[in-house]
């Protein structure tokens, strides 16, 4: 009996180990992209990039992902997660080198498009590794989300030091060397079992089911609108622009740190509490944060929304897989929820400042709260109907 239990335990640990390694790949691969967001608005003009083109370069990768998630999921299905992660991590390093070379605008744009494709491969393969750890999938998703955040935190902390001490070209070159660790981790990934899933369908990816719609409105609100209008919301709480900048930086750092810590903790919580329960808690308190912003309690609302949206970000892919009813079609569910999340964040970021200019922020966030509440009740009702149908 003892000798029979050992190989089973070892086999079950491979997907979990793969999920953690894949998250490390994604963390290192994303350093160059994360560094570009603070660098380009400051040094863009000296790099020969217009203000309009800066906005395009910083957003085009997200729009690329909306279109690329489905075909990339099919490549993951055909080639395997490990191969896609190797190619994507190499592409990420090369694009980081290109950023430092300060190429012509069209070449810069092509590098950003390549990064968008690379990110789709990294994200979908990493999430599918986590989905493969079936016995501890909640823990795998939690730890995976936490590890992925380390790359962004490194970029925000050490990236400016690289740029200030080495200059833009050598700074990005140095960052690309650090990012190349992701390639090494990708090569260390366990080779997964070749289980071909059904082809991922574009029609199903864009299907407005209850999970996708709920993720969509939360993404529009918190990852889109709230992030871009944060300065407008907090302006009255700080005496000058310098203090305001510090305040905004604090809340954006809080957003990242909450993902790092709360996703890690909530992953272990799934050993005793269902991922669905944690996801619903995340939605409820995120909505409450949006309501507080609408009622004028901005600081409390922003803090609550950023903290508890972490649970939504962490477990929405797992909930989408569970609601799909067939774990052997995990790539379809991952493609769908990732696409709706990217679509919401892109629309929210694009329209947020304009909406605040047309409607006062309190009415805007009260309206968003009502939409989140309606779609959350729709999600609960659909879930209840599905449960009754399986009895």
C-alpha positions as CSV (number, residue, x, y, z in Angstrom):
1,X,0.0,0.0,0.0
2,X,2.8,2.4,0.9
3,X,4.7,1.8,-2.4
4,X,1.5,2.3,-4.4
5,X,0.8,5.7,-2.8
6,X,4.2,7.3,-3.6
7,X,3.9,7.7,-7.4
8,X,0.3,9.0,-7.1
9,X,1.5,11.8,-4.9
10,X,4.4,12.7,-7.1
11,X,2.3,12.7,-10.3
12,X,-0.3,14.9,-8.6
13,X,2.4,17.4,-7.6
14,X,3.6,18.0,-11.2
15,X,0.8,20.3,-12.3
16,X,1.1,22.3,-9.1
17,X,4.9,22.7,-9.5
18,X,4.2,23.6,-13.2
19,X,1.7,26.3,-12.1
20,X,4.3,27.9,-9.7
21,X,7.1,27.8,-12.2
22,X,4.9,29.2,-15.0
23,X,3.9,32.1,-12.7
24,X,7.6,32.8,-12.2
25,X,8.1,32.8,-16.0
26,X,5.3,35.3,-16.3
27,X,6.7,37.5,-13.4
28,X,10.1,37.8,-15.0
29,X,8.7,38.2,-18.6
30,X,6.5,41.1,-17.6
31,X,9.2,43.3,-16.0
32,X,10.0,45.2,-19.2
33,X,6.3,46.0,-19.9
34,X,5.7,47.1,-16.3
35,X,8.7,49.5,-16.5
36,X,7.5,51.0,-19.7
37,X,4.4,52.5,-18.0
38,X,6.2,55.0,-15.8
39,X,9.1,55.5,-18.2
40,X,7.3,56.3,-21.5
41,X,5.1,59.2,-20.2
42,X,8.2,60.9,-18.7
43,X,10.8,60.2,-21.3
44,X,8.6,59.7,-24.4
45,X,9.2,63.0,-26.0
46,X,13.0,62.7,-25.6
47,X,12.6,59.2,-27.3
48,X,10.9,60.9,-30.2
49,X,7.4,59.6,-29.4
50,X,4.4,61.9,-29.5
51,X,1.8,62.2,-26.7
52,X,-0.8,60.4,-28.8
53,X,1.5,57.6,-29.8
54,X,2.5,57.1,-26.1
55,X,-1.1,56.4,-25.3
56,X,-1.3,54.0,-28.3
57,X,1.8,52.2,-27.3
58,X,0.6,51.7,-23.7
59,X,-2.8,50.4,-24.7
60,X,-2.4,48.6,-28.0
61,X,-1.2,45.4,-26.3
62,X,-4.5,45.1,-24.4
63,X,-6.5,45.4,-27.5
64,X,-4.3,42.8,-29.2
65,X,-5.0,40.4,-26.4
66,X,-8.8,40.7,-26.9
67,X,-8.4,39.4,-30.4
68,X,-5.5,37.0,-29.7
69,X,-6.7,35.1,-26.7
70,X,-8.8,32.5,-28.7
71,X,-6.1,31.6,-31.3
72,X,-3.4,31.6,-28.6
73,X,-5.5,29.2,-26.5
74,X,-5.7,26.9,-29.5
75,X,-1.9,27.1,-29.9
76,X,-1.5,26.2,-26.2
77,X,-3.8,23.2,-27.0
78,X,-1.8,22.2,-30.0
79,X,1.8,22.8,-28.9
80,X,1.5,22.4,-25.2
81,X,1.8,24.9,-22.3
82,X,5.6,24.5,-21.9
83,X,6.5,25.3,-25.6
84,X,4.2,28.3,-25.6
85,X,5.7,29.7,-22.4
86,X,9.3,29.2,-23.8
87,X,8.4,31.1,-27.0
88,X,6.5,33.8,-25.1
89,X,9.3,34.4,-22.6
90,X,11.9,34.7,-25.4
91,X,9.6,37.2,-27.2
92,X,9.2,39.2,-23.9
93,X,12.9,39.5,-23.5
94,X,13.4,40.6,-27.1
95,X,10.7,43.3,-26.9
96,X,12.3,44.7,-23.7
97,X,15.6,45.0,-25.6
98,X,13.7,46.9,-28.4
99,X,12.2,49.4,-25.9
100,X,15.7,50.4,-24.9
101,X,16.9,50.7,-28.5
102,X,14.3,53.5,-29.0
103,X,13.3,52.3,-32.5
104,X,11.2,54.1,-35.0
105,X,7.6,54.5,-34.0
106,X,6.3,51.8,-36.3
107,X,8.9,49.3,-35.0
108,X,8.1,50.3,-31.4
109,X,4.4,49.6,-32.2
110,X,5.3,46.2,-33.6
111,X,7.2,45.4,-30.5
112,X,4.1,46.3,-28.4
113,X,1.9,44.1,-30.5
114,X,4.4,41.3,-30.1
115,X,4.3,41.8,-26.4
116,X,0.5,41.6,-26.5
117,X,0.7,38.2,-28.2
118,X,3.4,37.1,-25.8
119,X,1.3,38.1,-22.8
120,X,-1.7,36.2,-24.1
121,X,0.5,33.1,-24.3
122,X,2.0,33.6,-20.9
123,X,-1.4,34.2,-19.2
124,X,-3.4,31.4,-20.8
125,X,-0.7,28.8,-20.4
126,X,0.0,29.8,-16.8
127,X,-3.7,29.7,-15.9
128,X,-4.1,26.3,-17.6
129,X,-1.2,25.0,-15.6
130,X,-3.0,26.1,-12.4
131,X,-6.3,24.5,-13.7
132,X,-4.4,21.2,-14.2
133,X,-3.6,21.1,-10.5
134,X,-7.1,19.7,-9.9
135,X,-6.8,18.6,-6.3
136,X,-5.5,22.0,-5.1
137,X,-6.6,24.2,-7.9
138,X,-7.7,27.0,-5.6
139,X,-4.3,27.0,-3.9
140,X,-2.6,26.9,-7.3
141,X,-4.6,29.9,-8.6
142,X,-3.9,31.9,-5.4
143,X,-0.2,31.3,-5.3
144,X,0.1,31.8,-9.1
145,X,-1.5,35.2,-8.9
146,X,0.7,36.2,-6.0
147,X,3.9,35.1,-7.8
148,X,3.0,36.9,-11.0
149,X,2.8,40.2,-9.2
150,X,6.4,40.1,-8.0
151,X,7.6,41.1,-11.5
152,X,5.6,44.3,-11.5
153,X,6.7,45.2,-8.0
154,X,10.3,44.6,-9.0
155,X,9.8,46.9,-12.1
156,X,8.3,49.7,-10.0
157,X,11.0,49.5,-7.3
158,X,14.2,48.6,-9.2
159,X,13.3,49.7,-12.7
160,X,13.7,53.5,-12.1
161,X,17.1,52.7,-10.5
162,X,18.2,50.9,-13.7
163,X,17.1,53.9,-15.8
164,X,18.6,56.6,-13.6
165,X,21.9,54.9,-13.3
166,X,22.3,53.3,-16.7
167,X,20.2,55.4,-19.0
168,X,17.2,54.3,-21.0
169,X,19.0,52.0,-23.5
170,X,21.3,50.3,-21.0
171,X,18.6,50.3,-18.3
172,X,16.2,48.3,-20.5
173,X,19.1,46.1,-21.6
174,X,19.8,45.4,-17.9
175,X,16.1,44.7,-17.3
176,X,16.0,42.3,-20.2
177,X,18.9,40.3,-18.7
178,X,16.9,40.0,-15.5
179,X,13.8,39.0,-17.5
180,X,15.8,36.2,-19.2
181,X,15.6,34.2,-16.0
182,X,12.0,33.6,-17.1
183,X,13.4,31.6,-20.1
184,X,15.4,29.4,-17.8
185,X,12.3,28.8,-15.6
186,X,10.3,28.0,-18.8
187,X,12.9,25.3,-19.8
188,X,12.5,23.8,-16.3
189,X,8.8,23.3,-16.6
190,X,7.5,19.8,-16.4
191,X,6.3,18.4,-19.7
192,X,2.6,18.1,-19.4
193,X,0.5,15.1,-20.4
194,X,-0.7,15.4,-24.0
195,X,-4.4,15.7,-23.5
196,X,-5.9,17.6,-26.5
197,X,-8.9,19.7,-25.6
198,X,-11.7,20.6,-28.1
199,X,-10.9,23.6,-30.3
200,X,-11.4,26.9,-28.5
201,X,-14.3,28.7,-30.4
202,X,-14.4,32.5,-30.8
203,X,-18.1,32.5,-30.5
204,X,-17.9,30.9,-27.1
205,X,-15.1,33.1,-26.0
206,X,-17.3,36.2,-26.6
207,X,-20.4,34.5,-25.2
208,X,-22.0,36.9,-22.6
209,X,-22.6,34.3,-19.9
210,X,-23.2,35.4,-16.3
211,X,-19.6,34.9,-15.2
212,X,-18.2,36.8,-18.2
213,X,-20.6,39.7,-17.8
214,X,-19.9,40.1,-14.0
215,X,-16.1,40.0,-14.7
216,X,-16.6,42.5,-17.5
217,X,-18.4,45.2,-15.4
218,X,-15.9,44.8,-12.5
219,X,-13.0,45.1,-14.9
220,X,-14.5,48.2,-16.4
221,X,-15.1,49.8,-13.0
222,X,-12.0,48.9,-11.0
223,X,-9.2,48.0,-13.4
224,X,-10.4,50.6,-16.0
225,X,-12.3,53.6,-14.8
226,X,-11.1,53.7,-11.2
227,X,-7.5,53.5,-12.1
228,X,-7.6,56.4,-14.6
229,X,-9.8,58.7,-12.6
230,X,-8.0,58.2,-9.3
231,X,-6.3,61.6,-9.5
232,X,-9.7,63.3,-10.0
233,X,-11.2,61.4,-7.1
234,X,-8.4,62.1,-4.7
235,X,-7.6,65.7,-5.7
236,X,-9.6,67.3,-2.9
237,X,-7.9,65.1,-0.2
238,X,-4.4,66.5,-0.9
239,X,-3.1,70.1,-0.7
240,X,-0.9,70.1,-3.8
241,X,0.1,68.1,-6.9
242,X,3.2,66.7,-5.2
243,X,1.2,65.2,-2.4
244,X,-1.5,64.0,-4.8
245,X,1.2,62.1,-6.8
246,X,2.4,60.4,-3.6
247,X,-1.2,59.5,-2.7
248,X,-1.9,58.0,-6.2
249,X,1.3,56.1,-6.1
250,X,0.4,54.7,-2.6
251,X,-3.0,53.4,-3.8
252,X,-1.6,51.9,-6.9
253,X,1.0,50.2,-4.8
254,X,-1.7,49.1,-2.4
255,X,-3.5,47.5,-5.4
256,X,-0.4,45.5,-6.3
257,X,0.5,44.6,-2.7
258,X,-3.0,43.4,-2.0
259,X,-2.8,41.1,-5.1
260,X,0.6,39.8,-3.8
261,X,-0.6,39.1,-0.2
262,X,-4.3,38.5,-0.4
263,X,-4.2,36.1,-3.3
264,X,-1.5,34.1,-1.5
265,X,-3.6,33.9,1.7
266,X,-6.8,33.2,-0.1
267,X,-5.2,30.4,-2.0
268,X,-4.5,28.6,1.3
269,X,-8.1,29.5,2.4
270,X,-9.5,27.4,-0.4
271,X,-8.2,24.3,1.4
272,X,-11.2,24.9,3.8
273,X,-13.4,27.4,2.0
274,X,-14.7,27.0,-1.6
275,X,-13.2,29.3,-4.3
276,X,-16.8,30.2,-5.2
277,X,-17.4,31.6,-1.7
278,X,-14.2,33.6,-1.8
279,X,-15.1,34.9,-5.3
280,X,-18.5,36.0,-4.1
281,X,-17.0,37.8,-1.0
282,X,-14.7,39.6,-3.4
283,X,-17.6,40.8,-5.6
284,X,-19.7,41.9,-2.6
285,X,-16.9,44.0,-0.9
286,X,-15.7,45.3,-4.3
287,X,-19.2,46.5,-5.0
288,X,-19.4,48.0,-1.5
289,X,-16.2,49.9,-2.2
290,X,-17.7,51.3,-5.5
291,X,-20.8,52.3,-3.5
292,X,-18.7,54.2,-0.9
293,X,-17.0,56.1,-3.7
294,X,-20.4,57.0,-5.1
295,X,-21.5,58.2,-1.7
296,X,-18.4,60.4,-1.3
297,X,-16.3,58.2,1.1
298,X,-13.6,58.0,-1.6
299,X,-10.6,56.8,0.4
300,X,-12.5,54.0,2.1
301,X,-14.1,53.0,-1.1
302,X,-10.9,52.9,-3.2
303,X,-9.1,50.9,-0.5
304,X,-12.0,48.4,-0.2
305,X,-12.4,48.1,-4.0
306,X,-8.6,47.5,-4.7
307,X,-8.3,45.0,-1.8
308,X,-11.3,42.8,-2.5
309,X,-11.0,42.9,-6.3
310,X,-8.0,40.7,-5.7
311,X,-10.3,37.8,-4.9
312,X,-12.2,38.4,-8.2
313,X,-8.9,38.6,-10.2
314,X,-7.5,35.4,-8.5
315,X,-10.5,33.1,-8.8
316,X,-12.5,34.3,-11.8
317,X,-10.7,31.9,-14.2
318,X,-11.3,28.9,-11.8
319,X,-15.0,29.9,-11.4
320,X,-15.3,30.1,-15.2
321,X,-13.9,26.6,-15.5
322,X,-16.2,25.2,-12.9
323,X,-19.3,26.9,-14.4
324,X,-18.3,25.5,-17.8
325,X,-19.0,22.1,-16.3
326,X,-16.2,20.3,-18.1
327,X,-12.6,20.7,-16.8
328,X,-11.3,19.1,-20.0
329,X,-12.4,22.4,-21.7
330,X,-10.5,24.6,-19.4
331,X,-8.8,26.6,-22.2
332,X,-12.2,27.7,-23.5
333,X,-13.2,29.0,-20.1
334,X,-9.8,30.7,-19.6
335,X,-9.9,32.3,-23.1
336,X,-13.4,33.6,-22.4
337,X,-12.9,35.1,-18.9
338,X,-9.5,36.6,-19.9
339,X,-11.0,38.2,-23.0
340,X,-13.9,39.8,-21.1
341,X,-11.5,41.0,-18.5
342,X,-9.2,42.6,-21.0
343,X,-12.2,44.1,-22.9
344,X,-13.6,45.6,-19.7
345,X,-10.3,47.1,-18.6
346,X,-9.6,48.5,-22.1
347,X,-13.0,50.1,-22.4
348,X,-12.9,51.5,-18.8
349,X,-9.4,53.0,-19.2
350,X,-10.3,54.5,-22.6
351,X,-13.6,56.0,-21.5
352,X,-13.0,56.8,-17.8
353,X,-11.7,60.3,-18.0
354,X,-14.3,61.3,-20.6
355,X,-17.1,59.9,-18.5
356,X,-16.0,61.9,-15.5
357,X,-16.0,65.0,-17.7
358,X,-19.6,64.3,-18.7
359,X,-21.0,63.0,-15.5
360,X,-19.9,63.8,-11.9
361,X,-18.0,61.0,-10.3
362,X,-20.6,60.2,-7.6
363,X,-23.4,59.5,-10.1
364,X,-21.0,57.5,-12.3
365,X,-19.9,55.2,-9.5
366,X,-23.4,54.9,-8.1
367,X,-24.5,53.8,-11.6
368,X,-21.6,51.3,-11.8
369,X,-22.6,49.9,-8.3
370,X,-26.2,49.3,-9.6
371,X,-24.8,47.5,-12.7
372,X,-22.5,45.3,-10.6
373,X,-25.3,44.5,-8.2
374,X,-27.7,43.5,-11.0
375,X,-25.1,41.3,-12.7
376,X,-24.1,39.7,-9.4
377,X,-27.7,38.7,-8.7
378,X,-27.9,37.4,-12.3
379,X,-24.7,35.3,-11.6
380,X,-26.2,33.9,-8.4
381,X,-29.6,33.1,-10.1
382,X,-27.8,31.4,-13.0
383,X,-25.7,29.4,-10.6
384,X,-28.7,28.4,-8.6
385,X,-30.6,27.3,-11.7
386,X,-27.5,25.2,-12.8
387,X,-27.3,23.5,-9.4
388,X,-31.0,22.6,-9.5
389,X,-30.6,21.2,-13.0
390,X,-27.8,18.9,-11.9
391,X,-29.8,17.5,-8.9
